Each structure stands twice: as C-alpha cells, then as structure tokens.
Amino acid sequence: MRDEIKKQMTVTSQTAESVEGTFCFSKHFAGFQGHFPGRPVLPGICLVQAALVLAESLCVKPPVLQEVVSARFFSAVLPDCPVQMSCTLTGGVLKATVSGGAGRVAEIKLKVLCA
C-alpha cells in the first residue's frame, strides 16, 4: 500500500521538521475497494499511512508506527478529490493535519520510530 500511496503524493514544501504535500486518490486506488460499494470513501487508516509516507522525507529511514495517539476524522475523502496534508515531526511524535475542499478532514497524532 505504501508504494501506491506514494504514487498519489506530491510534496509541496519541506523544512527540517515539517513537510506538506497533496494527495489525490483515484477511484482505482486499492483503499477504496469494498469501502463502500457504490459510494467509495477512503478509510481513515489510509490517511494514517499517507502521513507516514509523507514523513519519510523527514527521516533517514521510513518512520515505523509505534502508536496511534489520536486520530480524528471530520469529513470523508472521496475518489479524485485532492487533499492537503501538513506533517510535523518532533521528538518521535508525528502530527498530521489534513484538509480538502470541504475544509478540515482529519487530525492525526502518531508516535513513530524515526532514524
């Protein structure tokens, strides 16, 4: 899934501790399969994985998820609808904010192991 998510991503800006990017998941993205037939919605776990993928540029090696501290979802991500994600990594805590056309989409906080 990681490689497929990476194909949907464009990094728009980056500093030493933060990165921003845009994702646009096509209707053919594997995450939509079966979730839900006739009205596909991106599963929240795909946004968690997208945060990890986006944060890879902040680490020497890909970050390893240790714990989902919190994950709040406010609106759905539909096929072919771009979303913007902003990630900060400080002291092993990855914070991701996701927004889209409808405004706030999600706020995610993860503990990660990052080399």
Residue pairs with C-beta under 8 A, 6 or more apart in sequence:
1 30
1 31
1 46
1 49
2 49
2 52
2 53
2 62
4 29
4 30
5 23
5 46
5 49
5 50
5 53
6 53
8 23
8 24
8 25
8 26
8 29
8 50
9 21
9 22
9 23
9 50
9 53
9 54
10 21
10 22
10 23
11 19
11 20
11 21
11 54
11 57
12 20
12 21
12 22
12 84
13 19
13 20
14 20
14 57
14 58
16 58
17 58
17 88
17 89
17 90
18 58
18 86
18 87
18 88
18 89
19 54
19 55
19 57
19 58
19 86
19 87
20 84
20 85
20 86
20 87
21 54
21 84
21 85
22 82
22 83
22 84
22 85
23 50
23 82
23 83
23 85
24 80
24 81
24 82
24 83
25 31
25 32
25 42
25 46
25 77
25 79
25 80
26 79
26 80
27 40
27 79
27 80
29 42
29 79
31 42
31 43
31 46
32 40
32 41
32 42
32 79
35 41
35 42
35 43
40 78
40 79
41 76
41 77
41 78
42 76
42 77
42 78
44 71
44 73
44 106
46 77
47 71
47 73
47 77
47 85
47 96
47 98
47 105
47 106
47 108
48 65
48 68
48 71
48 108
48 110
50 85
50 96
51 85
51 87
51 94
51 96
51 108
51 110
52 62
52 63
52 65
52 94
52 110
52 112
54 85
54 87
54 96
55 63
55 87
55 89
55 94
55 96
55 112
55 114
56 62
56 63
58 87
58 89
58 114
59 89
59 114
59 115
60 114
60 115
61 114
61 115
63 89
63 94
63 112
63 113
63 114
64 112
64 113
64 114
65 110
65 111
65 112
66 92
66 110
66 111
66 112
66 113
67 110
67 111
68 108
68 109
68 110
69 93
69 109
69 110
69 111
70 107
70 108
70 109
71 106
71 107
71 108
71 109
72 106
72 107
72 108
73 105
73 106
74 103
74 104
74 105
74 106
74 107
75 100
75 102
75 103
75 104
75 105
77 83
77 98
77 100
77 105
81 100
81 101
82 100
82 101
83 98
83 99
83 100
83 105
84 98
84 99
84 100
85 96
85 97
85 98
86 96
86 97
87 94
87 95
87 96
88 94
88 95
89 95
89 112
89 114
92 111
92 112
92 113
92 114
93 109
93 110
93 111
93 112
94 108
94 109
94 110
94 111
94 112
94 114
95 107
95 108
95 109
95 110
96 106
96 107
96 108
96 109
96 110
97 104
97 106
97 107
97 108
98 104
98 105
98 106
98 107
98 108
99 105
